Amino acid sequence: MSYDVTAQTGLDIIKRALRLCRAIGQDQAPTDEESNDCMLAFNGLLQSLGNKRLMLYELVEESFAWPAATVSRTIGATGNFATVRPISIHHAFTRDTSGAEDIDTPVRILDREQYDSIEVKATAGSIYPEWLYYDAAFPLGTLYLAYPPSTGVDLHLSSVKPLTQLVGLTTVVAYPPGYYDYFCYTLAIRIAPEFNADIPKSVYDIAAEMRRDIGSVNSPSMVARLDETLVGARPMNILSG
């Protein structure tokens, strides 16, 4: 029988972390109270990774029906767009499916300062919005479009979402290769103070190595871009000048 380390339960990871930090022996098992305390620590670890882009292995693409002449929509569990609240939006586009072929039109992502610099944000008339600003408030984020479309559009968002947390000790933790070891070694470091445990240096070293390995795999490609305000709306051809 094969042993799939990419799909272990939360308790499997907790037991190994406790052994790594020498809080329990090889043939020992944690008490129910210790297991629950470690689950809280594990969920804290998963939550903190949401703020580390290089530890997140995917961008989630979703589509939402944006109503006509609407400037903003909330997004989150109880928002206008009911989904997991994004940590950040990386790119967006609208998709027109009315013709023989789907047509995608990019929507530029703005930061707060860029969005605030737009003098008139609610002017309708354009079929496709040009810009999007995401206010990552909690518990609901808010999406703002400039300019609001004159008709309803299908808005596609690629965003970073937080890692799924445990709801119980038997929850299966299914992540890509490399994450299982990272969780075990990093959790060992986190829970050691609660057990007054003395962590071997090798545990710190392996946790750091796994963090670097995962970060190198998840690192986005670096593509040089020029601001449209510098080169104009049309692409520059370096051969023709």
FIDREN-261357 format. One line per 2 residues: number of its first residue (from 1); their letters; for each residue x, y, z of N, C-alpha, C, CB. Coordinates in nm, 3 decimals, decimal comma. Glycine has a CB too. Layout:
NUM) a) X Y Z X Y Z X Y Z X Y Z ~ ...;
***
This chain:
1) ms) 0,085 -0,119 0,000 0,000 0,000 0,000 0,089 0,125 0,000 -0,096 0,000 0,123 ~ 0,059 0,218 -0,087 0,138 0,341 -0,094 0,102 0,434 0,021 0,116 0,412 -0,228;
3) yd) 0,198 0,519 0,058 0,178 0,612 0,169 0,182 0,752 0,112 0,287 0,594 0,281 ~ 0,067 0,816 0,103 0,054 0,947 0,039 0,072 1,057 0,143 -0,084 0,961 -0,031;
5) vt) 0,189 1,120 0,143 0,215 1,226 0,241 0,148 1,356 0,203 0,364 1,247 0,257 ~ 0,087 1,361 0,084 0,018 1,484 0,046 -0,126 1,487 0,096 0,020 1,501 -0,105;
7) aq) -0,171 1,379 0,161 -0,310 1,373 0,207 -0,317 1,301 0,342 -0,400 1,302 0,103 ~ -0,266 1,367 0,445 -0,270 1,314 0,581 -0,372 1,393 0,663 -0,131 1,319 0,646;
9) tg) -0,415 1,336 0,774 -0,508 1,409 0,860 -0,432 1,509 0,945 -0,588 1,311 0,950 ~ -0,508 1,602 1,001 -0,447 1,698 1,091 -0,378 1,630 1,208 -0,549 1,795 1,142;
11) ld) -0,439 1,522 1,261 -0,380 1,452 1,375 -0,249 1,385 1,336 -0,477 1,349 1,430 ~ -0,238 1,334 1,213 -0,112 1,275 1,167 0,001 1,378 1,173 -0,127 1,220 1,022;
13) ii) -0,027 1,497 1,125 0,074 1,604 1,125 0,107 1,646 1,267 0,026 1,725 1,044 ~ 0,006 1,657 1,352 0,027 1,698 1,491 0,113 1,596 1,565 -0,107 1,715 1,563;
15) kr) 0,086 1,469 1,548 0,166 1,365 1,615 0,312 1,373 1,573 0,109 1,226 1,585 ~ 0,334 1,388 1,442 0,473 1,395 1,395 0,542 1,521 1,447 0,478 1,391 1,242;
17) al) 0,471 1,632 1,449 0,530 1,756 1,501 0,567 1,741 1,648 0,432 1,874 1,482 ~ 0,483 1,675 1,724 0,512 1,653 1,866 0,633 1,563 1,884 0,390 1,593 1,937;
19) rl) 0,649 1,464 1,798 0,767 1,379 1,806 0,892 1,455 1,767 0,751 1,255 1,717 ~ 0,880 1,541 1,664 0,997 1,616 1,618 1,049 1,712 1,725 0,962 1,694 1,493;
21) cr) 0,958 1,770 1,803 1,003 1,862 1,908 1,024 1,791 2,042 0,902 1,976 1,925 ~ 1,015 1,658 2,038 1,043 1,573 2,154 0,945 1,593 2,269 1,182 1,599 2,203;
23) ai) 0,821 1,634 2,232 0,718 1,647 2,335 0,657 1,511 2,369 0,608 1,744 2,288 ~ 0,657 1,418 2,274 0,612 1,281 2,299 0,713 1,186 2,237 0,468 1,256 2,242;
25) gq) 0,712 1,061 2,286 0,801 0,960 2,232 0,743 0,894 2,109 0,830 0,856 2,337 ~ 0,822 0,806 2,048 0,784 0,741 1,924 0,654 0,661 1,937 0,895 0,651 1,877;
27) dq) 0,634 0,596 2,051 0,518 0,509 2,069 0,409 0,574 2,154 0,560 0,379 2,132 ~ 0,422 0,704 2,178 0,324 0,774 2,260 0,222 0,847 2,173 0,394 0,872 2,355;
29) ap) 0,111 0,883 2,234 0,007 0,960 2,165 -0,031 1,080 2,252 -0,119 0,872 2,133 ~ -0,062 1,193 2,192 -0,102 1,310 2,271 -0,241 1,290 2,331 -0,101 1,437 2,184;
31) td) -0,268 1,360 2,440 -0,402 1,358 2,498 -0,497 1,436 2,407 -0,402 1,416 2,641 ~ -0,626 1,422 2,432 -0,725 1,496 2,353 -0,704 1,646 2,368 -0,869 1,458 2,394;
33) ee) -0,674 1,691 2,490 -0,653 1,834 2,514 -0,530 1,883 2,440 -0,639 1,863 2,664 ~ -0,421 1,804 2,444 -0,300 1,843 2,373 -0,324 1,846 2,222 -0,185 1,746 2,406;
35) sn) -0,399 1,749 2,172 -0,428 1,746 2,028 -0,508 1,868 1,985 -0,505 1,619 1,992 ~ -0,607 1,906 2,065 -0,689 2,023 2,031 -0,608 2,152 2,038 -0,809 2,033 2,124;
37) dc) -0,518 2,163 2,139 -0,431 2,280 2,147 -0,342 2,289 2,023 -0,344 2,275 2,276 ~ -0,290 2,174 1,981 -0,203 2,173 1,863 -0,282 2,205 1,736 -0,134 2,037 1,849;
39) ml) -0,409 2,165 1,732 -0,491 2,199 1,616 -0,509 2,350 1,605 -0,628 2,129 1,623 ~ -0,527 2,417 1,720 -0,536 2,563 1,718 -0,407 2,625 1,665 -0,567 2,617 1,861;
41) af) -0,293 2,568 1,707 -0,164 2,618 1,660 -0,147 2,593 1,510 -0,050 2,552 1,738 ~ -0,193 2,478 1,464 -0,183 2,445 1,322 -0,269 2,540 1,240 -0,226 2,299 1,297;
43) ng) -0,390 2,566 1,286 -0,476 2,661 1,215 -0,416 2,801 1,213 -0,615 2,665 1,278 ~ -0,349 2,837 1,322 -0,279 2,965 1,325 -0,168 2,970 1,221 -0,223 2,992 1,463;
45) ll) -0,097 2,859 1,206 0,008 2,850 1,104 -0,052 2,865 0,965 0,084 2,718 1,115 ~ -0,161 2,793 0,937 -0,225 2,800 0,806 -0,275 2,941 0,778 -0,342 2,700 0,798;
47) qs) -0,330 3,006 0,879 -0,379 3,143 0,861 -0,265 3,239 0,830 -0,455 3,190 0,986 ~ -0,153 3,223 0,899 -0,040 3,314 0,878 0,021 3,298 0,739 0,067 3,290 0,983;
49) lg) 0,012 3,179 0,682 0,067 3,157 0,549 -0,009 3,235 0,443 0,067 3,009 0,515 ~ -0,133 3,273 0,473 -0,210 3,352 0,379 -0,147 3,487 0,349 -0,348 3,372 0,431;
51) nk) -0,060 3,535 0,438 0,007 3,663 0,418 0,144 3,647 0,352 0,023 3,734 0,551 ~ 0,178 3,525 0,314 0,307 3,498 0,251 0,282 3,444 0,111 0,392 3,397 0,335;
53) rl) 0,290 3,532 0,012 0,254 3,494 -0,126 0,332 3,373 -0,175 0,277 3,612 -0,220 ~ 0,459 3,362 -0,140 0,540 3,253 -0,192 0,503 3,118 -0,131 0,685 3,282 -0,167;
55) ml) 0,421 3,118 -0,026 0,377 2,992 0,034 0,242 2,947 -0,021 0,369 3,006 0,184 ~ 0,185 3,027 -0,108 0,054 2,994 -0,166 0,075 2,944 -0,309 -0,043 3,118 -0,164;
57) ye) 0,023 2,825 -0,336 0,062 2,754 -0,457 -0,029 2,778 -0,577 0,067 2,610 -0,429 ~ -0,140 2,851 -0,562 -0,228 2,869 -0,675 -0,300 3,003 -0,671 -0,327 2,757 -0,682;
59) lv) -0,335 3,050 -0,789 -0,429 3,160 -0,804 -0,564 3,100 -0,840 -0,381 3,263 -0,912 ~ -0,668 3,143 -0,771 -0,802 3,089 -0,793 -0,877 3,181 -0,889 -0,879 3,075 -0,658;
61) ee) -0,922 3,124 -1,001 -1,001 3,204 -1,096 -1,150 3,179 -1,073 -0,963 3,170 -1,244 ~ -1,225 3,288 -1,062 -1,369 3,280 -1,044 -1,434 3,385 -1,134 -1,408 3,303 -0,894;
63) sf) -1,560 3,365 -1,167 -1,633 3,463 -1,246 -1,759 3,505 -1,172 -1,668 3,406 -1,386 ~ -1,794 3,631 -1,189 -1,909 3,689 -1,120 -1,986 3,777 -1,217 -1,864 3,769 -0,995;
65) aw) -2,119 3,777 -1,203 -2,204 3,862 -1,285 -2,211 4,001 -1,223 -2,346 3,800 -1,301 ~ -2,148 4,097 -1,288 -2,146 4,235 -1,237 -2,261 4,312 -1,300 -2,008 4,305 -1,268;
67) pa) -2,351 4,369 -1,219 -2,469 4,438 -1,275 -2,432 4,568 -1,346 -2,570 4,468 -1,163 ~ -2,517 4,610 -1,436 -2,496 4,735 -1,508 -2,501 4,854 -1,413 -2,601 4,751 -1,619;
69) at) -2,421 4,957 -1,447 -2,421 5,085 -1,376 -2,399 5,069 -1,225 -2,553 5,158 -1,399 ~ -2,315 4,973 -1,187 -2,286 4,947 -1,046 -2,138 4,970 -1,021 -2,327 4,801 -1,006;
71) vs) -2,107 5,055 -0,924 -1,969 5,093 -0,897 -1,897 4,990 -0,812 -1,963 5,228 -0,830 ~ -1,965 4,932 -0,711 -1,896 4,845 -0,617 -1,979 4,722 -0,583 -1,863 4,921 -0,490;
73) rt) -1,908 4,616 -0,543 -1,968 4,492 -0,496 -1,883 4,438 -0,381 -1,979 4,386 -0,613 ~ -1,949 4,386 -0,279 -1,875 4,322 -0,170 -1,847 4,177 -0,206 -1,954 4,330 -0,037;
75) ig) -1,738 4,123 -0,149 -1,699 3,985 -0,178 -1,655 3,918 -0,050 -1,586 3,980 -0,284 ~ -1,704 3,799 -0,027 -1,678 3,726 0,096 -1,793 3,632 0,124 -1,655 3,822 0,214;
77) at) -1,789 3,565 0,237 -1,888 3,461 0,268 -2,031 3,511 0,262 -1,861 3,404 0,404 ~ -2,056 3,635 0,306 -2,192 3,690 0,307 -2,204 3,812 0,216 -2,233 3,728 0,449;
79) gn) -2,112 3,827 0,120 -2,111 3,944 0,035 -2,198 3,929 -0,088 -1,971 3,975 -0,008 ~ -2,200 4,034 -0,172 -2,272 4,026 -0,299 -2,220 3,909 -0,382 -2,257 4,157 -0,378;
81) fa) -2,088 3,889 -0,378 -2,026 3,773 -0,441 -1,988 3,677 -0,329 -1,901 3,813 -0,529 ~ -2,067 3,573 -0,311 -2,049 3,482 -0,198 -1,940 3,380 -0,229 -2,181 3,410 -0,164;
83) tv) -1,822 3,403 -0,176 -1,708 3,315 -0,195 -1,611 3,341 -0,081 -1,640 3,337 -0,335 ~ -1,504 3,266 -0,075 -1,401 3,292 0,025 -1,337 3,427 -0,005 -1,294 3,179 0,026;
85) rp) -1,327 3,512 0,095 -1,272 3,646 0,077 -1,128 3,638 0,024 -1,276 3,726 0,209 ~ -1,099 3,703 -0,090 -0,962 3,701 -0,142 -0,866 3,781 -0,053 -0,959 3,758 -0,285;
87) is) -0,743 3,733 -0,047 -0,639 3,810 0,019 -0,595 3,925 -0,071 -0,518 3,720 0,055 ~ -0,582 3,896 -0,200 -0,546 3,998 -0,298 -0,595 3,953 -0,435 -0,391 4,023 -0,300;
89) ih) -0,615 4,051 -0,523 -0,653 4,024 -0,661 -0,530 4,045 -0,749 -0,772 4,118 -0,707 ~ -0,498 3,946 -0,831 -0,377 3,956 -0,913 -0,407 4,002 -1,055 -0,306 3,824 -0,916;
91) ha) -0,513 3,954 -1,116 -0,552 4,009 -1,245 -0,701 3,983 -1,267 -0,469 3,946 -1,360 ~ -0,756 4,057 -1,363 -0,899 4,050 -1,388 -0,925 4,078 -1,535 -0,977 4,152 -1,299;
93) ft) -1,038 4,026 -1,583 -1,081 4,056 -1,719 -1,231 4,033 -1,729 -1,003 3,969 -1,824 ~ -1,292 4,093 -1,830 -1,432 4,065 -1,859 -1,439 3,972 -1,980 -1,511 4,197 -1,885;
95) rd) -1,541 3,888 -1,984 -1,557 3,794 -2,095 -1,691 3,815 -2,162 -1,543 3,648 -2,046 ~ -1,687 3,836 -2,292 -1,808 3,853 -2,374 -1,833 3,722 -2,447 -1,793 3,974 -2,475;
97) ts) -1,944 3,657 -2,416 -1,976 3,528 -2,478 -2,090 3,539 -2,579 -2,013 3,426 -2,369 ~ -2,122 3,662 -2,620 -2,237 3,682 -2,708 -2,209 3,646 -2,853 -2,283 3,825 -2,701;
99) ga) -2,082 3,644 -2,894 -2,048 3,618 -3,033 -2,011 3,474 -3,059 -1,935 3,706 -3,076 ~ -1,956 3,450 -3,177 -1,915 3,315 -3,215 -1,799 3,267 -3,130 -1,877 3,310 -3,363;
101) ed) -1,713 3,362 -3,086 -1,600 3,329 -3,000 -1,603 3,419 -2,876 -1,466 3,345 -3,076 ~ -1,556 3,363 -2,765 -1,546 3,443 -2,643 -1,438 3,550 -2,661 -1,513 3,353 -2,520;
103) id) -1,468 3,672 -2,614 -1,373 3,782 -2,621 -1,342 3,828 -2,478 -1,428 3,900 -2,707 ~ -1,214 3,822 -2,442 -1,171 3,865 -2,309 -1,107 4,003 -2,318 -1,071 3,764 -2,248;
105) tp) -1,150 4,092 -2,229 -1,096 4,228 -2,224 -1,031 4,252 -2,087 -1,207 4,334 -2,251 ~ -0,900 4,278 -2,084 -0,832 4,295 -1,955 -0,887 4,414 -1,876 -0,682 4,312 -1,976;
107) vr) -0,885 4,400 -1,744 -0,919 4,508 -1,651 -0,796 4,532 -1,566 -1,046 4,472 -1,563 ~ -0,745 4,653 -1,569 -0,622 4,685 -1,497 -0,648 4,698 -1,347 -0,561 4,815 -1,550;
109) il) -0,563 4,635 -1,267 -0,575 4,642 -1,121 -0,503 4,767 -1,070 -0,515 4,514 -1,054 ~ -0,574 4,848 -0,992 -0,518 4,970 -0,935 -0,499 4,955 -0,785 -0,608 5,090 -0,966;
111) dr) -0,401 5,029 -0,730 -0,392 5,040 -0,586 -0,480 5,156 -0,540 -0,244 5,059 -0,539 ~ -0,485 5,180 -0,409 -0,577 5,281 -0,357 -0,544 5,421 -0,408 -0,574 5,280 -0,204;
113) eq) -0,416 5,453 -0,413 -0,376 5,586 -0,458 -0,414 5,609 -0,603 -0,225 5,606 -0,440 ~ -0,394 5,507 -0,688 -0,430 5,520 -0,829 -0,580 5,535 -0,846 -0,380 5,400 -0,908;
115) yd) -0,656 5,456 -0,769 -0,801 5,464 -0,780 -0,851 5,601 -0,733 -0,867 5,352 -0,697 ~ -0,795 5,651 -0,623 -0,837 5,781 -0,572 -0,806 5,895 -0,669 -0,770 5,809 -0,439;
117) si) -0,708 5,875 -0,756 -0,669 5,981 -0,849 -0,768 5,996 -0,966 -0,530 5,954 -0,903 ~ -0,858 5,899 -0,982 -0,961 5,910 -1,087 -1,067 6,008 -1,039 -1,024 5,769 -1,120;
119) ev) -1,083 6,117 -1,109 -1,171 6,225 -1,062 -1,317 6,184 -1,063 -1,151 6,349 -1,146 ~ -1,363 6,127 -1,173 -1,504 6,086 -1,184 -1,506 5,935 -1,202 -1,577 6,160 -1,304;
121) ka) -1,555 5,866 -1,100 -1,548 5,720 -1,101 -1,678 5,654 -1,144 -1,509 5,670 -0,965 ~ -1,789 5,725 -1,133 -1,920 5,663 -1,155 -1,978 5,692 -1,292 -2,016 5,708 -1,049;
123) ta) -1,896 5,747 -1,384 -1,946 5,777 -1,518 -1,972 5,648 -1,595 -1,846 5,865 -1,594 ~ -2,097 5,626 -1,631 -2,132 5,506 -1,708 -2,120 5,536 -1,856 -2,275 5,459 -1,673;
125) gs) -2,131 5,436 -1,937 -2,127 5,455 -2,081 -2,037 5,356 -2,151 -2,082 5,593 -2,112 ~ -1,932 5,312 -2,083 -1,842 5,214 -2,141 -1,900 5,074 -2,127 -1,703 5,222 -2,075;
127) iy) -1,888 4,995 -2,232 -1,937 4,857 -2,224 -1,851 4,776 -2,129 -1,939 4,791 -2,363 ~ -1,720 4,798 -2,135 -1,627 4,723 -2,051 -1,557 4,816 -1,953 -1,523 4,648 -2,138;
129) pe) -1,547 4,778 -1,827 -1,474 4,860 -1,730 -1,325 4,858 -1,760 -1,500 4,810 -1,585 ~ -1,256 4,965 -1,724 -1,113 4,975 -1,752 -1,027 4,940 -1,632 -1,080 5,113 -1,799;
131) wl) -1,075 4,974 -1,511 -0,992 4,959 -1,391 -1,070 4,893 -1,279 -0,938 5,095 -1,345 ~ -0,996 4,829 -1,190 -1,055 4,767 -1,071 -0,966 4,794 -0,952 -1,074 4,615 -1,091;
133) yy) -1,029 4,832 -0,842 -0,958 4,847 -0,714 -1,022 4,754 -0,612 -0,960 4,997 -0,664 ~ -0,938 4,681 -0,538 -0,987 4,588 -0,436 -0,949 4,638 -0,298 -0,932 4,446 -0,459;
135) da) -1,049 4,669 -0,217 -1,029 4,707 -0,077 -1,044 4,579 0,006 -1,132 4,820 -0,031 ~ -0,932 4,526 0,054 -0,932 4,397 0,123 -0,973 4,413 0,269 -0,793 4,333 0,116;
137) af) -1,089 4,473 0,291 -1,141 4,488 0,426 -1,184 4,351 0,479 -1,260 4,588 0,429 ~ -1,208 4,343 0,609 -1,248 4,217 0,673 -1,371 4,241 0,758 -1,132 4,158 0,759;
139) pl) -1,471 4,154 0,756 -1,473 4,021 0,692 -1,512 4,022 0,545 -1,567 3,933 0,766 ~ -1,559 4,136 0,494 -1,595 4,144 0,351 -1,503 4,242 0,280 -1,742 4,187 0,334;
141) gt) -1,446 4,199 0,169 -1,373 4,291 0,084 -1,470 4,363 -0,008 -1,265 4,217 0,002 ~ -1,422 4,471 -0,071 -1,507 4,546 -0,165 -1,433 4,568 -0,295 -1,551 4,682 -0,104;
143) ly) -1,499 4,536 -0,405 -1,446 4,557 -0,539 -1,507 4,685 -0,596 -1,474 4,436 -0,631 ~ -1,423 4,769 -0,656 -1,469 4,893 -0,719 -1,427 4,891 -0,866 -1,411 5,018 -0,645;
145) la) -1,520 4,924 -0,954 -1,490 4,934 -1,096 -1,495 5,079 -1,142 -1,587 4,849 -1,178 ~ -1,406 5,113 -1,229 -1,410 5,243 -1,297 -1,380 5,213 -1,445 -1,305 5,347 -1,235;
147) yp) -1,472 5,242 -1,526 -1,604 5,299 -1,500 -1,707 5,186 -1,497 -1,641 5,406 -1,608 ~ -1,819 5,206 -1,427 -1,918 5,098 -1,423 -1,971 5,069 -1,563 -2,035 5,136 -1,329;
149) ps) -1,987 4,941 -1,598 -2,031 4,907 -1,734 -2,175 4,948 -1,760 -2,015 4,757 -1,758 ~ -2,204 4,981 -1,884 -2,340 5,023 -1,920 -2,435 4,904 -1,924 -2,339 5,094 -2,056;
151) tg) -2,381 4,785 -1,941 -2,461 4,662 -1,934 -2,391 4,564 -1,840 -2,482 4,599 -2,077 ~ -2,464 4,464 -1,794 -2,402 4,366 -1,706 -2,288 4,294 -1,776 -2,506 4,265 -1,659;
153) vd) -2,181 4,265 -1,701 -2,065 4,197 -1,759 -2,028 4,076 -1,672 -1,945 4,294 -1,771 ~ -1,958 3,984 -1,736 -1,906 3,865 -1,667 -1,762 3,897 -1,627 -1,913 3,736 -1,759;
155) lh) -1,741 3,923 -1,498 -1,609 3,963 -1,448 -1,534 3,841 -1,395 -1,622 4,071 -1,338 ~ -1,414 3,818 -1,449 -1,330 3,707 -1,404 -1,217 3,763 -1,317 -1,272 3,628 -1,525;
157) ls) -1,198 3,701 -1,201 -1,094 3,743 -1,108 -1,000 3,628 -1,079 -1,155 3,796 -0,977 ~ -0,870 3,654 -1,082 -0,770 3,559 -1,035 -0,713 3,615 -0,905 -0,657 3,534 -1,143;
159) sv) -0,733 3,541 -0,797 -0,699 3,594 -0,666 -0,626 3,491 -0,581 -0,823 3,642 -0,595 ~ -0,562 3,542 -0,479 -0,500 3,457 -0,377 -0,600 3,436 -0,265 -0,368 3,521 -0,322;
161) kp) -0,624 3,309 -0,230 -0,715 3,275 -0,121 -0,637 3,213 -0,006 -0,826 3,178 -0,171 ~ -0,686 3,229 0,117 -0,616 3,167 0,231 -0,622 3,015 0,224 -0,677 3,214 0,363;
163) lt) -0,524 2,950 0,285 -0,524 2,804 0,291 -0,638 2,756 0,381 -0,388 2,751 0,342 ~ -0,698 2,644 0,343 -0,810 2,589 0,418 -0,766 2,540 0,555 -0,876 2,475 0,339;
165) ql) -0,839 2,580 0,659 -0,803 2,541 0,795 -0,873 2,412 0,835 -0,838 2,653 0,893 ~ -0,822 2,351 0,942 -0,882 2,228 0,993 -1,013 2,258 1,064 -0,784 2,157 1,090;
167) vg) -1,112 2,172 1,042 -1,236 2,181 1,118 -1,241 2,072 1,224 -1,358 2,171 1,025 ~ -1,146 1,980 1,216 -1,138 1,873 1,315 -1,007 1,798 1,296 -1,258 1,776 1,303;
169) lt) -0,971 1,717 1,394 -0,845 1,644 1,389 -0,840 1,542 1,277 -0,820 1,577 1,521 ~ -0,957 1,494 1,235 -0,960 1,394 1,127 -0,971 1,457 0,989 -1,076 1,299 1,148;
171) tv) -0,970 1,591 0,982 -0,972 1,660 0,852 -0,848 1,622 0,772 -0,979 1,814 0,871 ~ -0,868 1,583 0,647 -0,755 1,549 0,561 -0,689 1,677 0,512 -0,801 1,461 0,440;
173) va) -0,559 1,685 0,530 -0,481 1,801 0,486 -0,416 1,764 0,353 -0,373 1,844 0,593 ~ -0,476 1,805 0,243 -0,429 1,767 0,110 -0,366 1,887 0,041 -0,546 1,711 0,025;
175) yp) -0,233 1,885 0,028 -0,160 1,993 -0,036 -0,053 1,933 -0,126 -0,096 2,088 0,070 ~ 0,007 2,014 -0,214 0,108 1,962 -0,306 0,230 1,908 -0,232 0,152 2,072 -0,402;
177) pg) 0,313 1,829 -0,303 0,435 1,776 -0,242 0,521 1,885 -0,180 0,516 1,700 -0,345 ~ 0,578 1,854 -0,066 0,663 1,948 0,006 0,594 2,013 0,124 0,712 2,053 -0,087;
179) yy) 0,463 2,030 0,115 0,390 2,097 0,222 0,379 2,011 0,347 0,252 2,135 0,175 ~ 0,369 1,880 0,332 0,353 1,794 0,449 0,473 1,808 0,542 0,336 1,647 0,406;
181) dy) 0,594 1,797 0,487 0,714 1,813 0,571 0,722 1,953 0,628 0,840 1,782 0,490 ~ 0,689 2,054 0,546 0,694 2,191 0,596 0,600 2,209 0,714 0,658 2,290 0,485;
183) fc) 0,476 2,160 0,703 0,381 2,171 0,814 0,433 2,102 0,940 0,246 2,111 0,773 ~ 0,485 1,981 0,925 0,530 1,905 1,042 0,645 1,976 1,113 0,574 1,765 1,000;
185) yt) 0,746 2,017 1,038 0,864 2,078 1,100 0,834 2,218 1,154 0,980 2,084 0,999 ~ 0,756 2,295 1,081 0,725 2,431 1,127 0,630 2,427 1,246 0,663 2,513 1,013;
187) la) 0,533 2,335 1,245 0,444 2,322 1,359 0,520 2,278 1,483 0,332 2,222 1,329 ~ 0,620 2,192 1,467 0,702 2,151 1,581 0,767 2,271 1,648 0,811 2,051 1,535;
189) ir) 0,815 2,364 1,567 0,878 2,486 1,622 0,776 2,572 1,694 0,946 2,568 1,509 ~ 0,654 2,578 1,641 0,549 2,663 1,700 0,498 2,610 1,832 0,433 2,677 1,603;
191) ia) 0,485 2,479 1,844 0,422 2,423 1,965 0,523 2,390 2,074 0,344 2,298 1,929 ~ 0,651 2,389 2,040 0,753 2,351 2,138 0,747 2,432 2,267 0,890 2,365 2,077;
193) pe) 0,730 2,565 2,263 0,725 2,642 2,388 0,612 2,597 2,482 0,710 2,789 2,357 ~ 0,498 2,554 2,426 0,386 2,512 2,510 0,416 2,383 2,584 0,261 2,494 2,425;
195) fn) 0,510 2,304 2,532 0,546 2,178 2,595 0,682 2,184 2,662 0,545 2,066 2,492 ~ 0,739 2,305 2,667 0,872 2,324 2,726 0,970 2,226 2,664 0,867 2,306 2,879;
197) ad) 0,961 2,212 2,531 1,040 2,113 2,459 1,166 2,177 2,401 0,958 2,047 2,348 ~ 1,271 2,097 2,396 1,399 2,142 2,341 1,410 2,092 2,198 1,520 2,091 2,428;
199) ip) 1,403 2,184 2,101 1,399 2,145 1,961 1,541 2,125 1,907 1,326 2,252 1,878 ~ 1,565 2,013 1,839 1,696 1,994 1,775 1,718 2,098 1,665 1,706 1,851 1,715;
201) ks) 1,841 2,139 1,645 1,874 2,237 1,542 1,832 2,188 1,404 2,024 2,268 1,544 ~ 1,837 2,057 1,383 1,802 2,002 1,252 1,657 2,033 1,215 1,825 1,851 1,250;
203) vy) 1,569 2,044 1,314 1,429 2,076 1,287 1,418 2,217 1,229 1,343 2,063 1,416 ~ 1,491 2,313 1,287 1,492 2,449 1,234 1,548 2,451 1,091 1,576 2,542 1,325;
205) di) 1,656 2,375 1,070 1,721 2,375 0,939 1,629 2,317 0,831 1,851 2,295 0,945 ~ 1,562 2,207 0,863 1,474 2,143 0,764 1,352 2,231 0,737 1,430 2,003 0,813;
207) aa) 1,297 2,294 0,840 1,183 2,384 0,820 1,222 2,498 0,727 1,132 2,441 0,957 ~ 1,339 2,555 0,747 1,385 2,665 0,661 1,409 2,616 0,519 1,514 2,727 0,717;
209) em) 1,465 2,496 0,505 1,489 2,439 0,372 1,358 2,417 0,297 1,567 2,308 0,383 ~ 1,258 2,361 0,367 1,129 2,336 0,302 1,062 2,467 0,262 1,038 2,256 0,395;
211) rr) 1,076 2,571 0,346 1,018 2,702 0,313 1,082 2,758 0,187 1,036 2,801 0,431 ~ 1,213 2,745 0,175 1,282 2,794 0,054 1,239 2,715 -0,069 1,436 2,786 0,072;
213) di) 1,229 2,583 -0,055 1,191 2,499 -0,169 1,051 2,534 -0,219 1,198 2,349 -0,131 ~ 0,956 2,548 -0,126 0,819 2,581 -0,165 0,814 2,719 -0,228 0,724 2,573 -0,044;
215) gs) 0,886 2,814 -0,168 0,888 2,950 -0,221 0,945 2,958 -0,361 0,968 3,040 -0,130 ~ 1,046 2,876 -0,390 1,106 2,879 -0,524 1,010 2,823 -0,628 1,237 2,799 -0,526;
217) vn) 0,929 2,724 -0,590 0,831 2,668 -0,683 0,717 2,767 -0,708 0,776 2,536 -0,629 ~ 0,673 2,836 -0,602 0,557 2,926 -0,612 0,592 3,065 -0,660 0,489 2,936 -0,479;
219) sp) 0,720 3,094 -0,674 0,762 3,229 -0,713 0,707 3,262 -0,852 0,916 3,242 -0,712 ~ 0,635 3,375 -0,866 0,579 3,411 -0,998 0,689 3,451 -1,095 0,479 3,525 -0,984;
221) sm) 0,661 3,431 -1,223 0,757 3,470 -1,327 0,772 3,621 -1,328 0,711 3,419 -1,466 ~ 0,894 3,668 -1,346 0,921 3,811 -1,351 0,916 3,858 -1,495 1,058 3,844 -1,286;
223) va) 0,819 3,941 -1,527 0,803 3,994 -1,662 0,813 4,147 -1,656 0,668 3,949 -1,725 ~ 0,905 4,202 -1,731 0,921 4,348 -1,732 0,806 4,412 -1,808 1,056 4,387 -1,795;
225) rl) 0,749 4,518 -1,749 0,639 4,590 -1,813 0,666 4,739 -1,806 0,504 4,555 -1,747 ~ 0,614 4,811 -1,905 0,622 4,955 -1,908 0,484 5,013 -1,882 0,678 5,006 -2,041;
227) de) 0,480 5,119 -1,805 0,353 5,183 -1,774 0,293 5,244 -1,901 0,371 5,291 -1,666 ~ 0,161 5,227 -1,917 0,094 5,279 -2,036 0,108 5,431 -2,049 -0,053 5,242 -2,032;
229) tl) 0,118 5,499 -1,936 0,130 5,644 -1,942 0,264 5,687 -2,001 0,114 5,705 -1,802 ~ 0,362 5,596 -2,001 0,493 5,629 -2,056 0,503 5,594 -2,204 0,602 5,557 -1,978;
231) vg) 0,439 5,484 -2,244 0,455 5,438 -2,382 0,329 5,454 -2,464 0,496 5,295 -2,383 ~ 0,220 5,499 -2,401 0,095 5,510 -2,475 0,015 5,382 -2,468 0,121 5,547 -2,620;
233) ar) -0,105 5,384 -2,518 -0,193 5,270 -2,507 -0,150 5,156 -2,599 -0,335 5,311 -2,538 ~ -0,083 5,186 -2,710 -0,048 5,083 -2,808 0,084 5,021 -2,768 -0,040 5,142 -2,952;
235) pm) 0,102 4,888 -2,792 0,227 4,822 -2,761 0,342 4,881 -2,843 0,216 4,672 -2,787 ~ 0,460 4,881 -2,786 0,578 4,931 -2,858 0,647 4,817 -2,929 0,676 5,001 -2,761;
237) ni) 0,685 4,838 -3,055 0,760 4,740 -3,133 0,906 4,784 -3,132 0,704 4,728 -3,280 ~ 0,992 4,705 -3,065 1,132 4,747 -3,050 1,206 4,740 -3,183 1,204 4,660 -2,946;
239) ls) 1,154 4,666 -3,281 1,221 4,657 -3,411 1,193 4,780 -3,499 1,176 4,530 -3,483 ~ 1,070 4,830 -3,487 1,034 4,942 -3,573 1,052 5,076 -3,501 0,891 4,928 -3,620;
241) g) 1,069 5,069 -3,366 1,084 5,194 -3,290 0,952 5,258 -3,264 1,173 5,291 -3,363;
***
